Amino acid sequence: MYEKVVYGFKHQLTLVRKGDNDTIFRPTAADAVKVVLSKLSWYMPHVTPNLQEKLALYKTVESKSSLPVGYRMIQCESIPVPQTRNFTWRLSVKSGSEKPRWIIVAFQTDKSGDQQHNPSIFDHCNLTNMFVMLNSRRYPEIEYDDTNFTQQKFSRIYGDAAAFRTKFYNVEELISFPNITPSDYKELFPMFVFDVTKQSEKLKNSVTDIQIKAQFSTNVAANTEAFAVVISDKSLIFRGFNDVKCH
């Protein structure tokens, strides 16, 4: 998303449909159902400047000035998790020349492709420790090695997840608090949020190698899948009408 007025630039929205079984949760006794998409609306605000601003905009367009347009790019990737206690995952998402700012990881056991299992609920899988490697630097620097969901030891991980909205939207904690209790976090939404915003900007033009390393107290159950969402800062440089450069 970006907050800029764009003129003479084409926008395109591409949707990739997934199976109905991953979007529906139904009781066991109910018949199988499917999603029917009959209408799609895309809200695109239009701005009509006054005469003074319109003249200034025309001068900017005619001069072919370089205008930066910053936005956040969100990429999601998933992979099956082997039945082991140690799991390493090198993400194949393209971070480009910009650094990722947030990485959110979650696990889900035996909830894919079945309408009788709720696909919006995740599992902690008895995780004991997890960290992210960006090239040679790890996040967080202090390990979550005291994590034990069975013994209710997950306050640090829960705190980082609860603080995400406050940091991401830069609003007060009382306004942005997610209203997810520690019990609900453990049983329903154990998502692991890694704040990787503090990076050396000297290396911003290099491609980032992203690895996720996790340890579990027991072997991960069969049919477990890992999900990772990478949120990165991106920018476009507009030069005139048609010359657009990505950064």
N, C-alpha and C positions, 0 to 999 in steps of 0.2 A: 504494500500500500504506500501511496505517496500523496503529499498535500501540495500539489503544484497545478497551475492552470496550463493545459497542454493545447497547442493549436497545430493543426496539420499533421497529426500523428495517429496512426491507426491502432485501435485496441482490439485484441482478439482473446476470447475466452474459450479454452479447450477443456471439455469434461470427458473423463474416462470412466465408464460405468463398470461397477463390480457386480458380482452375483447377488441375488436377492437374499440368500441365506446369511450373508454377513451384515445385513442392514435390518433384519427383522428378528424380534424375540417374541415367541408365542407360547401359550400353554401346551403341555403335552397332548391334551385331548383335542386341541383345535387343528383344523386342516391347514396344510401348507398354503402360504399366501405369497404374493409378489408385489413389488413396487411398480406402479405405473406412473411415469413422468409425462404429463400431458401439457404442461406449460412451464416456461422458465422466464423469469424477469431479471434483468440486470440493471440496477440503478446506477445511472451515470449523471452526476450533477453537471449542469451547464452554468457558466458564468457570463453575464452580459456587462461589460465594463462601461462606465460613463465616458463621455467624449474625451475628457482629459486623460484618463487612463488608457483609453483606446489609442490615442495618439502616441503615448509613450510606448505602448506595446508594438505598434506598427514600426516605430523607429528601431526598437530592439530586433524585430524580425528582419527588417531591411539591412541592418548592420551585421547580421549573421553572428551575433554574439554567442558565446558558449554559456549555456545555462545548465547547471547541475540539477538533477532530479534524484533525490535519495529515496530509497524504499527498502522494505524488509522482504527478503526472499525466504520462503518456508519450504523445506524439502523433507519428505518422509521416506523411510526405508524400513524394510522388515526382513527377517531371516529366521529359519528354524534353529532352535537351540538344541545342541546334542545333550544326551543324558549323562552329564558330567558335573563335577563341582567347580570347575574352572572354565570360564568362557571368555574368549577373545574375539572381537569383531572389528574388522577394519571396514569403515563405511566407504561406500563407493560414490556417495553424493559428491557433486562437484561444487567445491567451495570457491573456485575461481581465484581471483586476485584479492578478494576481500576475506576478512577473517570471520568465522562463525562467532556469534555472540551468546547463544543459548543452545544447549543440547538437552533434550528431554527423552528419557529412556523408560520403557515399560515392558512387562512380560505378560503373556496371556497363555493359559494352558487349556487346550481342548475346547476352544470356543469358536473355532473358525469353520465356516461352511455348515452350520447347524442352527436352525431357527429355534431350537429348544434350549440353547445356551445363550446367555446375554453377552453380546459382543462389546458392550460398553463397560464391562467389569474386567479389571486386571488382577494379576496375582503377584505376590511378593516372592514366591518360589523359595522361601527361606534364604533370602539373600543375606550375606554377612558383610560384604564389602564390594564397592564398585568405584571406579574412577575413569576419567577420560584422559587420553593422551593426545595432545595437539603437537605434532612433530615430536620434540623431545621434552615438552613440558606437560606436567600432569595437573589435573583439576579434580577435586580440590587438593591442595598441597598436603593437608592433614587428612589422613585416611578415615573412612567410615568403618574402621576395623572393630568398633564396639557394637555394631549392629546385630540385633538378634530379635526378630519379630516374634518368636515364640515366648521370649521373656519380656516382651514389650519394650525393647531397647531400640527405638528408631526415632528418637526426638530430633537428632540433627538432620536426618534425611527429611523428616516431616517439616521441620522448620524451613529448610531450603525450598521445599516445594510450596509451602504456604507463603513465602516471601516473594515468589516469582512475580505475581501481579503487581506488588508494590514497586519492585525494581523495574519491571518491563514497561509499565505505564507511567512510572514516576509520579505516583499519587500517594496520599496518606494511607498508612496501614489500616486505620479504622474504616476507610472507604473501600479499600481493595481486598480486605480479608476474604479468603475463599469460602468461608463457612463450612469447611470440611473438618469434622472432628478427627482426632487421632484414631479413634476406633473405625470410622468410615474410611479413613486413609488406608489403614492396614487391611481391611476386609474388601474394599471396593476399588479404591483408586491409588494404589501404591506406585506413583510415578516419580521418577528420580530426576531432579532438575539440576543441571550443572551450569553455573554461571561462569562463562569463559570470556567475559567482556574485558577483563584486565589482561591485555596482551601488548607485546611490543609492536608499536606502529611502524618501526623501522623495517619490519618484514612483511608489510601489508601487500606487497606486490608478488609474493610467492604463494604457491598452492599449498594448502594445509593438509597434512596427513592426519586423519581422525581415527583413533582406535578407542574402543570401549573394552575394559577389562572388568570382569565380575567374578566373585567367588560366592559359593553357596554352602550351607552347612550339610546338605544332602544332595544327592544327584538330582538334577532337574527332571521333572516328570516328563513322560513321553507327550508328544504333540504340543510342545511349548514353542511359542513364537516370540521373538524380540522385536520391538518397534523403536525406532529412533526418529525424532523430529529435530532438524537442525535449522535454527533461525539465524540468518546472516544479514548484515548490512550491505546493501548493494546501491549502485548509483548509475544513472545514465547521464551522458553529456550530450546535450542537444547543440548541434552546430548548424544553424539555418533550419530549413524545413526537413530535409531528408537525410542529413548526415548525423547519425546517432552512434555514439561510442559507449560500450559497456565498461564499467569498472567494478 
